[in-house]
């Protein structure tokens, strides 16, 4: 039987989602917990990768197991075994062809910024105190919808075959000293969201015009885009599947 796991994690202590031979990853931690508890070698397949220090408020992975598992019992069992920075929400039995990565129709990320120093938010939000023109940054996000090729925002030397992504939404919201960028797409390139945010920060600071932003996308050159913002402000917040009911 194939099972999906819905879970979340604080990425501070992990070198990303994917297994790393010399470093601790979320995937390795989940594999070990499941393998010990189910008394069988388990290798989970995630919905995607997150980089070192990036968080996930909603993530999915799948694994196979021969017998039926009680979702409520094993959710509690896993949570008692896993470290405090990983939490499992539910186990979902699905058809054997279900795939956590390939079946996902969209993913949503948020990037969190605080514009006034905060003693409690510094680990999960990026402190940026320079004034930003949020309205101009939102104008720039609309330009993203005119394009599909985002090579300019991709980490170089990746093994992807195409740099095309279908961006479904992208916008900034400000609430006092809190600033959140939300973006959804069918797929994301490595480092893409952090590079987009860094470039939009350049727009907000008046260093990059709207026309410059358009030229950066058309150049397909990472060197022309802005800096990559720190990982600790980035969250994977939602993964959608056509056959899976999304709990609130």
C-alpha positions in Angstrom: 0.0 0.0 0.0 1.1 3.5 -0.7 0.8 6.2 2.0 1.1 9.9 1.9 2.4 11.7 4.9 1.4 15.3 5.5 3.9 17.1 7.8 5.7 20.3 8.6 9.2 21.2 9.8 11.4 24.0 11.0 14.4 24.0 8.6 16.9 25.7 10.9 18.7 22.5 12.0 18.6 20.7 8.6 20.6 20.9 5.4 17.4 21.0 3.4 14.9 18.2 2.6 17.0 15.9 0.5 19.4 13.3 1.9 22.9 14.5 2.3 25.7 12.0 3.1 27.6 14.2 5.6 24.7 16.3 6.9 21.4 16.0 8.6 18.4 16.3 6.3 14.6 16.2 6.9 14.3 13.2 4.5 16.9 11.2 6.4 15.3 12.0 9.8 11.9 10.9 8.5 13.3 7.7 6.9 15.0 6.7 10.2 11.9 7.3 12.3 9.6 5.3 9.9 12.2 2.5 9.5 12.6 2.0 13.3 8.9 2.2 14.1 7.8 0.0 11.2 10.8 -2.4 11.5 11.5 -2.1 7.8 13.8 0.1 5.7 11.6 3.0 4.5 12.6 5.5 1.9 10.2 8.4 1.6 9.8 10.4 -1.6 9.1 14.1 -1.1 6.9 16.6 -2.9 10.0 18.6 -3.7 13.2 19.9 -2.3 13.8 22.7 0.1 17.2 24.2 0.6 19.2 24.4 3.9 17.4 26.5 6.5 14.1 26.7 4.5 10.9 25.8 6.4 7.7 23.9 5.4 4.3 24.6 6.9 2.9 21.9 4.6 4.9 19.2 3.0 4.0 15.7 1.6 6.0 12.6 1.0 5.0 9.0 0.1 6.2 5.5 1.1 5.1 1.9 0.6 4.2 -0.6 3.3 2.6 -4.0 2.9 -0.1 -3.8 5.6 -2.7 -1.4 6.6 -1.7 1.3 9.0 -4.1 3.1 11.4 -3.6 6.8 10.5 -4.4 8.3 13.9 -2.3 5.8 15.9 0.8 6.1 13.6 0.6 9.9 13.4 0.8 10.0 17.2 3.5 7.4 17.3 5.6 9.3 14.7 5.2 12.6 16.5 6.4 11.0 19.8 9.5 9.7 18.1 10.5 12.5 15.8 12.4 15.6 17.0 10.4 18.6 18.1 11.1 20.6 14.9 9.2 18.0 12.7 5.5 17.4 13.1 3.3 14.8 11.2 -0.3 15.9 10.6 -1.7 12.7 9.1 -1.1 9.5 7.2 -3.2 9.0 4.1 -3.7 5.7 2.3 -3.8 6.2 -1.5 -3.7 4.2 -4.7 -0.3 2.6 -5.6 0.4 5.0 -8.5 0.1 8.1 -6.4 3.3 10.1 -6.4 4.1 12.9 -3.9 6.4 14.8 -6.4 5.0 14.2 -9.9 1.3 14.4 -9.0 1.5 17.8 -7.3 -0.3 20.4 -9.4 0.9 23.5 -7.6 3.1 24.6 -4.7 2.9 27.8 -2.7 5.7 29.6 -0.9 5.8 32.6 1.4 8.7 34.8 2.2 8.5 36.7 5.6 10.1 40.0 6.3 10.0 42.2 9.4 10.9 45.9 9.0 11.4 46.7 12.8 13.8 44.7 14.9 12.0 41.9 16.7 13.5 39.7 19.4 11.2 36.8 18.7 11.0 36.7 14.9 14.6 36.8 13.9 14.9 33.1 13.3 11.8 32.8 11.1 11.7 36.1 9.3 14.3 38.3 7.6 14.9 41.7 9.2 15.1 44.4 6.5 14.9 48.0 7.9 15.4 50.0 4.7 12.1 51.6 3.5 10.4 49.7 0.6 7.9 50.8 -2.0 5.5 47.9 -1.6 3.1 49.2 -4.2 5.9 49.3 -6.8 7.0 45.8 -5.8 3.4 44.6 -6.4 3.5 46.2 -9.8 6.6 44.2 -10.6 5.0 40.9 -9.5 2.4 41.4 -12.3 5.2 41.3 -14.8 6.0 37.7 -13.7 2.7 36.6 -15.3 3.8 37.7 -18.7 6.6 35.1 -18.8 7.2 31.4 -18.4 11.0 31.1 -18.7 12.6 32.1 -15.4 16.2 31.0 -16.0 17.4 34.4 -14.6 16.1 33.4 -11.1 17.5 29.8 -11.2 20.6 28.6 -9.5 23.3 27.9 -12.2 24.5 24.4 -13.1 21.3 22.6 -12.3 20.2 19.4 -14.0 16.8 20.7 -15.1 15.7 20.3 -18.7 13.5 23.4 -18.8 13.3 26.6 -16.9 9.6 27.1 -17.7 7.2 27.6 -14.8 3.6 28.5 -14.8 3.2 31.2 -12.0 -0.4 31.2 -10.8 -0.2 34.0 -8.2 2.4 36.4 -6.8 1.8 39.3 -4.4 3.0 41.2 -1.4 0.9 41.9 1.7 2.0 44.3 4.5 0.5 44.4 8.0 2.3 47.0 10.0 6.0 45.9 10.3 5.2 42.5 8.7 5.7 42.0 5.0 4.9 38.7 3.3 5.4 37.7 -0.3 3.2 34.8 -1.6 3.9 33.0 -4.8 2.3 29.8 -6.3 3.3 27.9 -9.4 3.2 24.5 -10.9 6.9 24.1 -10.2 9.9 26.1 -8.9 13.5 26.2 -9.9 16.3 25.9 -7.4 16.7 29.1 -5.4 14.0 30.7 -7.6 11.8 32.2 -4.9 14.7 33.7 -2.9 16.1 35.2 -6.1 12.7 36.7 -7.1 12.3 38.2 -3.6 15.9 39.7 -3.7 15.2 41.2 -7.1 11.8 42.6 -6.0 13.6 44.2 -3.0 15.8 46.0 -5.5 12.6 47.3 -7.1 11.3 48.4 -3.7 14.5 50.2 -2.9 14.3 52.1 -6.3 17.5 50.4 -7.6 15.6 48.4 -10.3 12.9 49.9 -12.4 9.9 48.0 -13.8 11.5 48.0 -17.2 14.7 46.8 -15.7 12.8 44.0 -14.0 11.4 42.9 -17.4 14.8 43.0 -19.0 16.2 40.9 -16.2 13.7 38.1 -16.9 14.2 38.4 -20.7 18.0 38.2 -20.3 17.8 34.6 -18.8 21.0 35.5 -16.9 21.2 34.9 -13.1 24.0 37.5 -12.9 21.5 40.2 -13.9 18.9 39.4 -11.2 19.1 40.5 -7.6 20.7 38.8 -4.6 19.3 35.7 -3.0 17.5 36.6 0.3 18.4 34.5 3.4 16.8 31.1 3.7 15.3 31.4 7.2 12.4 33.7 5.9 11.2 31.2 3.3 8.3 28.7 3.9 6.7 26.1 1.7 3.1 26.6 2.7 0.9 24.5 0.4 1.1 21.6 -2.0 -1.9 20.7 -4.1 -3.0 17.3 -5.5 -6.0 16.7 -7.7 -7.2 13.7 -5.6 -6.4 14.9 -2.1 -8.7 16.8 0.1 -6.8 19.7 1.7 -7.5 20.2 5.4 -7.5 23.7 6.8 
